[in-house]
Amino acid sequence: MRGLKDKSVIVTGGASGIGQAIAQRLGAEGCKVAIIDRNQQGAESVASAIRNDGGTAYAYTLDITDYAAVAAAIEKFEQAAGALFGLVNNAGWDEAKPFLKTEPEFWRKVIDINLYGPLNFTHCVGRRLAVHGAGRVVSIASDAGRVGSSGEAVYSAAKGGIIACMKTLARELAKQGITFNTVCPGPTDTPLLAAVDAAGGGRLVEALQRAIPMRRLAQPTDFPGLVAFLLSDDAGFITGQTISISGGLTMHG
């Protein structure tokens, strides 16, 4: 992708799954990558793998719902790697439960991680990008935020909020040279989905595979190409867009 070499980019939730695949792709593209995750060992392992392949990567362990910790990590990364250029809001969490069987404590946890966490990073990074006069933000939301998902009412609400936020910021900060776009994965073969499938008796994945036109779940490696494109010079005139990667399970346009 054009224009990614030596660009400093943050990837939240980069220790595993989709985030790991994105971080490794950006490292291969020549980006200086900050891997943010609560899993210190996992973050360090991904950063080490990128460095072993000749790239530049840093690992930071923190709670993305802690605004002060987010600001401190961003400051530290920018001091180490130079002016920020990009952010990938990837970190997320959920448990599949019928809404009427959930409680406010569960809602708060889901919203804190899936909405406030990306807001914290977008606010801190956005301020710096506005000063630099250029930059890219790509948020990994979910098709649950576009079309809903049974058992994920609060998660869907949080991801829908991210979609709306990215569109709004695309308007607010276009003149500052910053683009904001959202990638919405469909069902993806990750530990989170495996846990949900097991809790439901092991029938969910099979049903999803039948429903998806391409007859398979997404793999983490299905996402980095689009994310790298949206961060690159080739996507300089693309902003405020929401793009689904679901094997055709959901379609719009």
CORTAUR-V714852 format. One record per pair of residues at least 24 apart in sequence whose C-alpha atoms are under 10 Angstrom apart, sorted by the first residue. I is the first residue (numbers start at 1). GAP is how many residues later the second one is. D is the distance in Angstrom with one decimal. If there is no record, write none. Layout:
((I/GAP/D) (I/GAP/D))
//
This chain:
((1/25/9.7) (1/28/7.1) (1/29/9.8) (1/224/9.0) (1/227/6.9) (1/228/6.3) (1/229/9.5) (1/230/8.7) (1/231/5.9) (1/232/7.5) (1/233/7.2) (1/234/9.7) (2/27/9.1) (2/226/9.6) (2/227/8.5) (2/229/9.4) (2/230/5.7) (2/231/5.4) (2/232/6.3) (2/233/9.4) (3/26/9.2) (3/27/9.4) (3/28/9.5) (3/226/9.9) (3/228/8.6) (3/229/5.5) (3/230/5.2) (3/231/8.0) (4/24/9.9) (4/25/6.3) (4/26/6.3) (4/27/5.8) (4/28/9.2) (4/81/9.4) (4/82/9.7) (4/224/8.1) (4/225/9.3) (4/227/7.4) (4/228/5.7) (4/229/7.6) (5/24/6.2) (5/25/4.2) (5/26/5.2) (5/27/8.1) (5/227/9.5) (6/24/5.6) (6/25/4.8) (6/26/5.8) (6/27/9.3) (6/49/9.6) (6/50/8.7) (6/75/8.8) (6/76/9.2) (6/79/9.7) (7/24/4.9) (7/25/5.9) (7/26/8.3) (7/74/8.7) (7/75/8.5) (7/76/8.2) (7/77/7.3) (7/78/6.0) (7/79/7.6) (7/128/9.7) (7/224/9.6) (7/225/9.6) (8/24/4.6) (8/25/6.0) (8/26/7.7) (8/48/9.5) (8/49/9.4) (8/69/8.6) (8/70/7.8) (8/72/9.8) (8/73/6.3) (8/74/6.8) (8/75/6.8) (8/76/5.1) (8/77/5.4) (8/78/6.4) (8/79/8.7) (8/127/9.9) (9/24/5.1) (9/25/6.3) (9/26/8.9) (9/48/9.6) (9/68/9.4) (9/69/9.6) (9/72/9.3) (9/74/9.5) (9/75/6.4) (9/76/5.9) (9/77/4.4) (9/78/5.5) (9/79/7.5) (9/126/9.6) (9/127/8.9) (9/128/9.3) (9/222/9.0) (10/24/4.6) (10/25/6.3) (10/26/7.3) (10/47/9.8) (10/48/9.4) (10/49/9.9) (10/64/8.4) (10/67/8.6) (10/68/9.9) (10/74/8.2) (10/75/8.6) (10/76/6.3) (10/77/4.7) (10/78/6.0) (10/79/8.2) (10/80/9.8) (10/111/9.3) (10/115/9.2) (10/127/9.5) (11/24/5.2) (11/25/6.1) (11/26/8.8) (11/48/9.9) (11/75/8.7) (11/76/6.2) (11/77/4.8) (11/78/6.4) (11/79/6.6) (11/80/8.3) (11/127/9.6) (11/128/9.8) (12/24/4.6) (12/25/6.1) (12/26/9.5) (12/31/9.9) (12/48/9.5) (12/50/9.9) (12/52/8.2) (12/75/8.2) (12/76/6.4) (12/77/5.5) (12/78/5.2) (12/79/5.1) (12/80/8.9) (12/105/9.3) (12/106/8.7) (12/109/8.8) (12/127/9.8) (12/128/9.9) (13/24/4.8) (13/25/7.7) (13/26/8.6) (13/29/9.8) (13/30/8.4) (13/48/9.9) (13/51/9.2) (13/75/9.2) (13/76/7.9) (13/77/5.6) (13/78/4.0) (13/79/7.2) (13/80/9.8) (14/24/9.5) (14/25/9.2) (14/28/8.3) (14/29/6.5) (14/30/9.9) (14/32/7.6) (14/33/9.1) (14/45/9.0) (14/46/10.0) (14/74/9.4) (14/75/9.6) (14/76/7.5) (14/77/7.4) (15/24/6.7) (15/25/8.1) (15/26/8.2) (15/27/4.7) (15/28/4.4) (15/29/7.8) (15/30/7.6) (15/31/6.1) (15/32/8.6) (15/44/9.0) (15/76/9.5) (16/26/7.0) (16/27/8.0) (16/29/9.8) (16/30/8.1) (16/75/9.8) (16/174/8.7) (16/175/9.1) (16/204/9.1) (17/73/9.9) (17/74/10.0) (17/171/9.2) (17/172/8.4) (17/173/5.9) (17/174/7.7) (17/175/9.2) (17/202/8.6) (17/203/5.7) (17/204/8.7) (18/72/7.7) (18/73/9.2) (18/122/9.2) (18/167/9.5) (18/170/8.7) (18/171/9.4) (18/172/8.0) (18/200/10.0) (18/201/8.0) (18/202/4.4) (18/203/7.0) (18/204/8.5) (18/205/7.0) (18/206/7.8) (19/27/9.9) (19/69/8.6) (19/70/8.9) (19/71/6.0) (19/72/7.4) (19/73/10.0) (19/121/9.2) (19/201/7.9) (19/202/9.7) (19/204/9.2) (19/205/8.6) (20/25/9.9) (20/26/6.8) (20/27/9.4) (20/70/9.7) (20/200/8.1) (20/201/9.2) (20/204/9.3) (21/25/9.3) (21/198/9.5) (21/199/6.0) (21/200/5.7) (21/201/8.8) (21/202/7.8) (21/203/6.3) (21/204/9.7) (22/66/8.7) (22/68/9.1) (22/198/8.2) (22/199/7.8) (22/200/9.5) (22/201/7.1) (22/202/4.6) (22/203/8.1) (22/204/9.5) (22/205/7.3) (22/206/7.8) (23/24/8.4) (23/27/8.2) (23/34/8.8) (23/65/9.2) (23/201/8.1) (23/205/9.7) (24/25/8.0) (24/26/6.1) (24/27/9.8) (24/29/9.4) (24/31/9.0) (24/33/9.3) (24/197/9.9) (24/200/8.5) (25/25/9.0) (25/196/9.0) (25/198/9.7) (25/199/6.1) (25/200/7.7) (25/202/9.2) (25/203/7.5) (26/24/9.2) (26/29/9.1) (26/30/9.8) (26/31/9.8) (26/198/7.9) (26/199/9.2) (26/201/8.9) (26/202/6.6) (26/205/9.5) (27/24/8.2) (27/26/8.4) (27/27/8.4) (27/28/5.4) (27/29/6.6) (27/30/7.2) (28/25/7.7) (28/26/8.2) (28/27/6.6) (28/28/9.3) (29/26/8.6) (29/199/8.2) (29/203/9.9) (30/24/8.9) (30/25/6.3) (30/26/7.7) (31/24/7.5) (31/25/7.1) (31/26/8.4) (31/50/9.9) (31/54/9.7) (31/55/9.6) (31/197/9.9) (32/24/4.9) (32/25/5.6) (32/26/8.0) (32/45/9.7) (32/48/9.7) (32/49/6.7) (32/50/9.0) (32/52/9.5) (32/53/9.9) (33/24/4.6) (33/25/6.3) (33/26/8.5) (33/44/9.1) (33/48/8.5) (33/53/9.5) (33/54/9.7) (34/24/4.8) (34/25/5.8) (34/26/7.2) (34/39/9.3) (34/40/8.9) (34/43/6.9) (34/44/9.5) (34/47/8.9) (34/53/9.3) (35/24/4.8) (35/25/6.2) (35/26/8.4) (35/42/9.9) (35/53/10.0) (36/24/5.0) (36/25/5.9) (36/26/7.0) (36/27/8.9) (36/28/8.4) (36/34/9.4) (36/37/8.7) (36/38/9.9) (36/53/9.9) (36/54/9.6) (36/55/8.5) (37/24/5.2) (37/25/6.2) (37/26/7.5) (37/27/8.1) (37/54/7.7) (38/24/5.3) (38/25/6.1) (38/26/8.3) (38/53/9.7) (39/24/9.9) (56/25/8.8) (57/24/9.0) (63/50/8.8) (63/54/8.3) (64/27/8.3) (64/28/9.7) (64/48/8.6) (64/49/7.0) (64/50/9.5) (64/52/8.1) (64/53/4.8) (64/54/7.6) (64/55/9.4) (64/56/7.3) (64/57/7.6) (65/44/9.5) (65/46/9.6) (65/47/5.9) (65/48/6.1) (65/49/9.1) (65/50/9.0) (65/51/6.1) (65/52/4.7) (65/53/8.4) (65/54/8.9) (65/55/7.1) (65/56/9.2) (66/46/9.4) (66/47/9.9) (66/50/9.0) (66/51/7.7) (66/54/7.8) (66/55/9.9) (67/49/8.9) (67/50/8.1) (67/52/9.1) (67/53/5.6) (67/54/7.9) (67/56/9.4) (67/57/8.5) (68/52/9.0) (68/56/9.7) (69/51/9.7) (70/47/8.9) (70/50/6.9) (70/51/6.5) (70/53/10.0) (70/54/7.7) (70/55/9.5) (71/49/8.2) (71/50/7.7) (71/52/9.3) (71/53/6.1) (71/54/8.4) (72/52/9.7) (74/47/8.5) (74/50/7.7) (74/51/7.4) (74/54/9.7) (75/49/9.4) (75/50/9.6) (75/53/9.8) (78/50/9.8) (83/45/8.3) (83/46/8.5) (83/49/7.7) (84/41/7.6) (84/42/9.6) (84/44/7.2) (84/45/6.8) (84/48/8.3) (84/50/9.2) (84/51/7.7) (84/52/9.5) (85/40/8.8) (85/41/9.7) (85/43/8.9) (85/44/6.7) (85/47/8.4) (85/48/9.7) (85/49/6.9) (85/50/4.6) (85/51/6.3) (85/52/8.6) (85/93/9.2) (85/146/8.8) (86/39/8.2) (86/40/9.3) (86/43/8.3) (86/48/9.1) (86/49/5.6) (86/50/4.7) (86/51/5.7) (86/52/7.9) (86/92/9.3) (86/93/9.6) (86/145/6.9) (86/146/9.6) (87/31/9.8) (87/34/8.0) (87/35/7.6) (87/38/7.3) (87/39/9.0) (87/42/9.9) (87/48/8.4) (87/49/6.5) (87/50/4.8) (87/51/6.2) (87/52/8.0) (87/93/9.6) (87/144/8.7) (88/30/9.1) (88/33/9.2) (88/34/9.2) (88/48/8.5) (88/49/6.0) (88/50/4.9) (88/51/5.6) (88/52/7.2) (88/93/9.9) (88/94/9.6) (88/139/8.1) (88/140/9.9) (88/143/9.0) (89/25/9.4) (89/28/8.4) (89/29/5.7) (89/30/9.0) (89/32/7.6) (89/33/8.0) (89/48/7.7) (89/49/6.3) (89/50/4.5) (89/51/5.8) (89/52/8.4) (89/73/9.7) (89/93/9.2) (89/94/10.0) (90/24/9.0) (90/27/9.8) (90/28/8.1) (90/48/8.5) (90/49/6.2) (90/50/5.0) (90/51/7.6) (90/93/9.6) (91/26/8.0) (91/27/7.9) (91/48/9.4) (91/49/8.1) (91/50/9.5) (92/25/8.5) (92/26/9.0) (92/48/8.8) (92/49/8.7) (92/63/9.2) (92/67/9.5) (92/100/9.8) (93/62/8.2) (93/99/7.9) (94/57/9.9) (94/58/7.7) (94/60/8.9) (94/61/6.5) (94/62/9.8) (94/98/7.8) (94/99/9.5) (94/102/9.1) (95/56/8.2) (95/57/7.5) (95/59/9.9) (95/60/8.6) (95/97/8.1) (95/98/9.2) (95/100/8.4) (95/101/6.8) (95/104/9.4) (96/53/9.3) (96/54/8.0) (96/55/4.8) (96/56/5.5) (96/57/8.8) (96/58/9.8) (96/59/8.9) (96/96/9.8) (96/97/9.3) (96/99/9.3) (96/100/6.2) (96/101/9.2) (96/103/8.5) (96/104/8.8) (97/53/8.3) (97/54/4.6) (97/55/6.5) (97/56/8.4) (97/57/9.6) (97/99/9.3) (97/102/9.8) (97/103/9.9) (98/52/7.3) (98/53/4.6) (98/54/7.2) (98/55/7.7) (98/56/9.8) (99/51/8.8) (99/52/6.5) (99/53/7.4) (99/54/6.0) (99/55/7.6) (100/51/9.7) (100/53/9.7) (101/50/9.7) (102/49/9.9) (102/51/9.9) (102/52/9.4) (106/48/8.9) (107/46/9.4) (107/47/6.2) (107/48/8.4) (107/51/9.7) (108/46/9.1) (109/45/9.8) (109/46/9.9) (110/42/9.9) (110/44/6.8) (110/45/6.2) (110/46/9.8) (110/47/9.6) (110/48/7.6) (111/43/7.2) (111/44/7.1) (111/45/9.8) (111/46/8.3) (111/47/5.8) (111/48/8.9) (111/50/9.7) (112/46/8.9) (113/42/9.6) (113/45/9.0) (114/26/10.0) (114/27/8.5) (114/40/9.6) (114/41/7.2) (114/42/9.5) (114/43/9.4) (114/44/5.9) (114/45/6.7) (114/47/9.2) (114/48/8.3) (115/26/9.7) (115/40/9.0) (115/42/9.0) (115/43/5.3) (115/44/6.9) (115/45/9.2) (115/46/7.0) (115/47/6.5) (115/50/9.7) (116/42/8.8) (116/46/9.4) (118/44/7.8) (118/47/10.0) (119/43/8.2) (119/46/8.7) (119/47/10.0) (122/43/9.8) (122/44/9.4) (122/47/9.6) (122/58/9.8) (126/43/9.3) (126/47/8.8) (126/50/9.9) (126/52/8.2) (129/44/9.6) (129/47/8.0) (129/48/8.3) (129/49/7.0) (130/43/7.6) (130/44/9.7) (130/45/9.1) (130/46/5.5) (130/47/7.5) (130/48/7.2) (131/45/8.0) (131/46/10.0) (132/44/8.4) (132/45/8.8) (132/46/9.5) (133/40/9.6) (133/41/9.8) (133/42/8.5) (133/43/5.1) (133/44/5.4) (133/45/7.2) (134/39/9.8) (134/40/9.4) (134/41/9.4) (134/42/6.5) (134/43/4.5) (134/44/5.2) (134/45/8.3) (135/41/8.7) (135/42/6.5) (135/43/4.6) (135/44/6.6) (135/45/8.9) (135/96/8.2) (135/97/9.7) (135/101/9.5) (136/41/8.6) (136/42/5.5) (136/43/5.0) (136/44/6.2) (136/45/8.3) (136/94/7.6) (136/95/5.6) (136/96/8.3) (136/97/9.8) (136/99/9.5) (136/100/8.8) (136/103/9.2) (137/29/8.4) (137/32/9.8) (137/33/9.4) (137/41/7.5) (137/42/6.1) (137/43/4.8) (137/44/6.5) (137/45/8.5) (137/90/9.7) (137/93/8.5) (137/94/7.4) (137/102/9.4) (138/28/8.4) (138/41/8.3) (138/42/5.9) (138/43/5.0) (138/44/5.6) (138/45/7.2) (138/88/9.9) (138/89/6.9) (138/90/9.4) (138/92/7.2) (138/93/7.4) (138/101/9.7) (138/102/9.9) (138/103/9.9) (138/104/9.9) (139/24/8.1) (139/26/9.9) (139/27/7.7) (139/41/7.8) (139/42/6.4) (139/43/4.8) (139/44/6.2) (139/45/8.5) (139/88/9.0) (139/103/9.4) (140/41/8.9) (140/42/5.9) (140/43/4.9) (140/44/6.0) (140/45/7.4) (140/83/9.5) (140/87/9.0) (140/102/9.7) (140/103/9.8) (141/41/6.5) (141/42/6.0) (141/43/4.9) (141/44/7.0) (141/45/9.7) (141/101/9.0) (141/102/9.7) (141/103/9.4) (142/40/8.9) (142/41/7.2) (142/42/4.1) (142/43/5.0) (142/44/6.5) (142/45/8.8) (142/100/9.8) (142/101/9.7) (142/102/7.9) (142/103/9.1) (142/104/9.6) (143/40/8.8) (143/41/5.1) (143/42/5.9) (143/43/5.5) (143/44/8.5) (143/99/9.7) (143/100/9.2) (143/101/6.7) (143/102/8.3) (143/103/7.9) (143/106/9.4) (143/107/7.6) (143/108/9.9) (144/40/8.2) (144/41/8.7) (144/42/7.9) (144/43/9.5) (145/39/8.0) (146/38/8.1) (146/96/9.0) (146/98/9.0) (146/104/9.1) (146/106/9.7) (147/103/8.0) (147/104/9.8) (151/45/9.9) (159/25/9.0) (163/77/8.8) (163/78/8.7) (163/79/7.0) (164/76/9.0) (164/78/9.5) (165/75/9.3) (166/73/8.8) (166/74/6.2) (166/75/8.2) (166/76/8.8) (167/72/7.8) (167/73/4.4) (167/74/7.0) (167/75/8.4) (168/72/7.5) (169/70/9.4) (169/71/7.8) (170/68/9.5) (170/69/5.9) (170/70/5.1) (170/71/8.8) (171/68/8.5) (171/69/7.4) (174/63/9.9) (174/65/8.2) (174/66/9.6) (177/59/9.0) (177/60/9.9) (178/58/9.0) (178/61/8.4) (179/51/8.7) (179/52/8.7) (179/56/8.9) (179/57/7.5) (179/58/8.1) (179/59/7.1) (179/60/5.0) (179/61/7.3) (179/62/9.6) (180/50/8.9) (180/51/9.5) (180/58/8.3) (180/59/5.3) (180/60/5.6) (180/61/7.6) (180/62/9.5) (181/46/9.3) (181/49/7.4) (181/50/9.4) (181/57/7.8) (181/58/5.6) (181/59/5.1) (181/60/5.0) (181/61/6.2) (181/62/8.1) (182/45/9.1) (182/48/9.3) (182/57/9.0) (182/58/7.6) (182/59/6.2) (182/60/4.7) (182/61/6.3) (182/62/8.6) (183/40/8.4) (183/43/8.2) (183/44/7.7) (183/47/9.5) (183/58/8.4) (183/59/5.9) (183/60/4.9) (183/61/6.0) (183/62/7.3) (184/39/9.5) (184/58/7.0) (184/59/5.9) (184/60/4.5) (184/61/6.0) (184/62/7.9) (185/33/7.9) (185/34/9.8) (185/35/9.5) (185/37/9.2) (185/38/7.9) (185/58/8.5) (185/59/5.9) (185/60/4.9) (185/61/5.9) (185/62/9.4) (186/26/9.3) (186/31/8.0) (186/32/7.0) (186/58/7.1) (186/59/5.9) (186/60/4.2) (186/61/7.6) (186/62/8.9) (186/63/7.3) (186/64/7.9) (187/25/8.9) (187/29/9.1) (187/30/5.8) (187/31/6.2) (187/32/8.9) (187/58/9.1) (187/59/6.8) (187/60/9.0) (187/62/8.8) (188/28/9.0) (188/29/5.3) (188/30/4.4) (188/31/5.7) (188/32/7.0) (188/34/9.3) (188/57/9.6) (188/58/8.4) (189/27/9.2) (189/28/5.9) (189/29/6.0) (189/30/5.4) (189/31/7.1) (190/27/9.6) (190/28/9.0) (190/29/7.7) (190/30/7.5) (208/41/8.8) (209/38/9.9) (209/40/9.6) (211/36/9.8) (211/37/9.3) (211/38/6.8) (212/34/7.6) (212/35/6.1) (212/36/6.2) (212/37/4.8) (212/38/8.5) (213/33/9.1) (213/34/6.3) (213/35/5.6) (213/36/6.3) (213/37/9.6) (214/32/8.8) (214/33/5.3) (214/34/6.9) (214/35/8.3) (215/32/7.9) (215/33/9.5) (215/34/9.5) (216/30/9.5) (216/31/7.7) (217/29/8.0) (217/30/7.8) (218/27/7.9) (218/28/6.8) (218/29/7.1) (222/24/9.6) (222/25/9.8))
//
